[in-house]
Amino acid sequence: MPLELILQTLKEWFSHIIVIDYEYKQLAGNNPKPVSCVMKDLVTGKTTKQWLAGKKQKFPYSIPDSLFICHYAVAEVSCMIALGLGKPKHIFDTFVEEKKMMNGLIKIGFGLLDTCERYGVKGLMSDDKKEFWRNHIINNYPNYTAEDQEGILKYNEEDVITTEKLFYKQLETLTKNETDLKKIISQAIFHGRSMGVCAQIEHNRIPVDWKLYEDFNKYFPKIKELEIEEINKSCNVYDGDTFSHEKFAKFIEREGLAERWPKTPTGRFKTDSRTFYRFQHIPKIFDLKNAIFIIGARKLKGYQLGEDKRSRTSLHPFGQITGRTNASPAESPFGAPRMIRTIIHPDSDSIEVYCDYGAQEAAVMAFLSGDPKMLIAVKSGDPYLHTAKFVKALPAAATKKSHPDIREKFKTSYLALAYKQTPYGLSAKLGIPFYQAAHIHGNISRAFNHYNDWITGIINNSTLRGYFITKYGWRYNLSNEKNNPKRLANWPVQSCGSEILRMAMIAVDEAGFEISMCVHDALLVHMPRKNCAANIRKLKKIMQDAAGKVIDFKIPVDTKIIRKHFDQENEHKLKWEMLYKKYLTAKECTDNGQ
């Protein structure tokens, strides 16, 4: 389709098509402070420049009726929210569209300049000049000279010009193989709007017990010292405050894990987070994993407090190949060990509600594949318990409470189908003998043979055409390199799950709820205590309906109400209590000069 015809059609759909870019200063943990804005309306051809440092913005166009074009919309929408403008519903994000087209082919290089380079789009301003103005904006806010204003607005306009050119190039690329323009734009707007909601979530962010957090950081050096002392009693892997790979190797051998524990190419036992995660079912490994997280930090990880004492960090939307967010574990309590979430604390007149899709992955597996036995298992309300009963591993009267260990093994084994884990991998994951893992794995594979045939077909068909794709257009391209079979098997499930959460985020935000965080298959929502019961029922229905739009099944939503601290359960609660005792000891020792 010719570009002129595409643009003419878009002009019929939207009153204005606005290429927009803000310049701003933003410190870690805080919302942005806008400095300037340049926008170009592709309908009229008019360019508008606005100086905003310390000022309010009078927006010249109707936001609800316009299509906004920007690169990484979280930045632009964050500025609009900070200025009290609200956020647009119709967003075409050239960053997300490039991610769709290049996901799997490249890992980095999605910034505006790198993306433009791939399309041969050249700017008028040199990279060095851009870098100068970027640093100048950050370092001199709000004290800019008249000369500064002129230079910043010119730099700002340069980004608008290059984004406009990039937009045209992407439209030409997107319409080469897909002639349905309405489909292309509607999918782009769905994903673009989710970027706008991410901006809103980053603006809201997580309320915390900031006094406790600051106290923890004040006494953190002593806490680390106590943590090393304790972990060395059971594992003996530190020399002073330095992790010793030699001592770690001896620990692995003492625990009988040497044959199973992965090694680096140089023969050293691996110490990355993925490896620890694989073996965290072993109590000492679980303890060591948490200890390393704490000891390796300069301060208590998991939070990044702003001036308003709320924790903010980038969600990094579409940061994973499945389209899920990818917030930093060092800056998000939902990437850190779970015990760290305890510092989350709603405002005095409010509660936090953790809304979690129950067995989301199991439901996605069942409804994408149409496996009749999986569908029955999911509709039972507890697919893992149902499966254990179906293969005669549990009596018909068994419950989650009466047989938690067996249910957990079947949960792990059920979900292992989604990434084609072998009995060997399952044995390591569950910490059980191979013959037991093989028995469970075989029973589940036979029970859900339809699913196995379906996922094999999906992989084969996607490999032939060169990419996977969701019903909303999120895509994963297969390069010529050898592809990990587990990743290929897991991608359809996880990518569909990410689309469900996007649908839920948009709907929950549209209903006026304050989302504090999105977490894999859950939302953390901050709401007033007053009328909270009715609002929680409404919230659950919205999320269930969102899932129904994606997979034609309203996945049940479990809720946890946080009135004070985000209390943990089981070993996570115990680890928090132990960490808190260290804090009290550290406080006493430090205050007494010990």
Beta strands, then each sheet from edge to edge (+ up, - down):
strand 1: 16-25
strand 2: 33-41
strand 3: 47-51
strand 4: 66-70
strand 5: 91-93
strand 6: 206-207
strand 7: 238-239
strand 8: 242-243
strand 9: 310-311
strand 10: 350-357
strand 11: 467-469
strand 12: 475-477
strand 13: 514-519
strand 14: 522-528
strand 15: 557-562
sheet 1: 3+ 2- 1+ 4+ 5+
sheet 2: 6+ 9-
sheet 3: 7+ 8-
sheet 4: 13+ 14- 10+ 15-
sheet 5: 11+ 12-
end
